[in-house]
């Protein structure tokens, strides 16, 4: 397996380690995954602990059985952990889990490789996605924006209290991580004066796999229900209000599939689904009233 140990930004490490499997699954939160092509991790899920519990991550096989469980950060941190599953190192025999510290923690992103047969976990360290003094945590996603390398890039979004800053990182050939050289490398998804953070997701939405996947951004708490979708070349594919413009409780992407995007309201219980055309126009295919 390609080594990731020589990551950049290792000065930002927290006191974290991979641990033996734990049985405590209290307060776990599921990060639903977008449709993906890589067989090694198709159907695998990463479940990160919600706020109030130690930052335990559980990885499950497609059949729902547990593959592995580990503590991503200092067990004393109780702000939760955000997760994403992807193919970062190019090894078809591992499932790579990207983690981000939850609200209240620093913007620390880490990568773990999990053997898809034995469940053995390797901690590859990580980096600070934003200024290390920022304490709002970081949201994470993975997406294959450069199909030529056949590996995913890591997408980060500042957590609550931060600006709508989206960044993308990629694995270099020498095993180091660095900003992804593309128009998506670093941008403000919304007005720079908005400080509710930004939720991120990625996946194949327009059906054109040759040009890479799409990056989706959604405003965090306090923002309007504005969803924006970008192609890998940085051009906006779609932009729309997922809920009534008066809603300001924050939104996130629930799932991505070719031509289909599901948006969840962070408060209120609403879930809306949208279908897309080649030109980015869309129709609302499922409407769930907000409670």
C-alpha positions, 0 to 999 in steps of 0.5 A: 500500500502506498505510504501516507505517513509523510503527510504535510502539516504533521505539526497539527496532529492531536494526541490521537491513535488507532485503537482496538475495537470498542463496543461503545456505540452510544451517540453515533451519527451516520454519514450517508455516502454518495454513489461511487465506482471504486469496488474496494469501498462501494457500500462501506459506511463510516459512522462518526460519534455525535457530540457528547461521546468520545470520537469513535468511528465505526466502519461497516461492510455493505451488509451492515456488519462491523468491519472496524472501530477506532478512536480518531482523536483524543478520547477526551474530546466530546465534540463529535467526529465527521467522516467520509469514505473514499479511495485515497491511497489507490490500494484496492484492498483498503477502505480509506476513512477521512475524519474531521473534528466536530464542532468545538475542536480544531480543523484537524483532518486525518486519514485512516486505512482499513483493511477490507478483509481483516479490519486492521486500521492504520493511522496515517496522521493528518493536517490542519485544513484551516488556521489551527486556532479556529475551534469550530471543527471541520466538515469533510467529504471525498471526491474524484475530481481528476479521474486520470489519477484514479484516487479521491481528493479530500474536501473540507468545509469550515465548521459552525462559526467559520466562514464558508471556506471550502478547500480541496487536498490531494495525495502527491506521488511521494505520499504527501498531502497538499492543496489540490491544484485546480480551480476548486483548491480554495474558495468562499462558497457564499458571502465572506461575511457569513460565519455559519460554516459550510457543509460539503459533499461530492459525487457523480451528479451530472452523469459525465464520469470522464470529467470528474465528479461534482462538488456540492456545498450547503450553508451551515446553521444561520444561513439560507437553504442555498445549494451550489454544485460545481464541476471539477473545472470550477464552473458552477453546474447548478444553484438553487434554494432547497427549502423556502428562502425563510429557512435558516437552520442550515442544510446538508447533502443527504445523498448523491447519485447520477441526476439525483441530489437529496438535501436534508434540513439540519433542523425541522426534519425536511428532506427534499430530492432534486433531479438534474438535466445536462444544463444544470436545470432541475426539478424537485422530485420529492418534497417532504414537509418540514416539521 
